[in-house]
Amino acid sequence: MQDSKSTAYRILVSLAITVLATALAEASSMPTKIVIGRSEKIRLLPENLVLEARVDTGATTSSIDAHDIETFKREGKTWMRFRVRDKTNNTDK
């Protein structure tokens, strides 16, 4: 009887170690989540303009508060130009 308890104990300990090792291996292979706030600073290139952007993790597209929007043709393709407000310097760019 003592032998069967000892064997059961060893099996239980081995199983616990296996489960723990598997969980640790799985946790180490998971990508680290990046913590972001409700709004973050973004950089608009090539002007190197820093703007504040609201974060919406459920959105499939992004938007920007732009004005003086106009379309034009360049090399047969339609392009768009617009102005944004640089609130830091209180200017349009």
VEXSE-222653 format. One record per residue (C-alpha): residue in one letter; x, y, z. Coordinates in steps of 0.05 Angstrom, whole numbers, plus 5000, padded with zeros to 4 digits. Example, Ala and Ser with C-alpha at 12.3 -4.5 7.8 and 13.67 -1.06 7.14 Angstrom:
VEXSE-222653
A524649105156;S527349795143;
***
This chain:
VEXSE-222653
M500050005000;Q505750475016;D508750334948;S502450524910;K501851174950;S509051334934;T508051174861;A501651604858;Y505352174892;R511052134842;I506252124783;L502452724812;V508953114823;S511452944753;L504753164723;A504953814762;I512053954739;T510253804666;V504154264669;L508254824701;A513954744650;T508954764593;A505555384620;L512255744630;A514555564560;E507955814531;A508356464570;S515456604547;S513456514474;M507657004478;P508957694448;T509558244499;K503658724499;I505259454490;V501659914538;I498860534504;G494661104529;R488161404504;S492261884462;E499361844437;K504062304399;I505162144326;R510162414276;L507862624207;L513462574156;P516862884117;E515263524154;N517063194221;L510663484250;V508763204318;L501263134330;E497062834385;A492862244361;R487161884395;V487961124398;D482260674376;T484359944377;G477859734345;A478460174284;T480559894217;T482560574189;S485561214216;S483661934206;I486862614213;D483763294226;A485463644160;H483064264124;D484264604057;I483763914026;E484763873951;T486063333900;F490963393843;K494162963789;R501462753789;E504162283736;G497062053719;K495261873791;T490562243838;W493962533899;M491262943957;R494263533994;F491763834058;R493664264118;V493964064191;R494264504252;D500764484292;K497964654360;T504864684390;N506865274347;N499665494331;T501065464257;D498465104196;K502964624158;
***
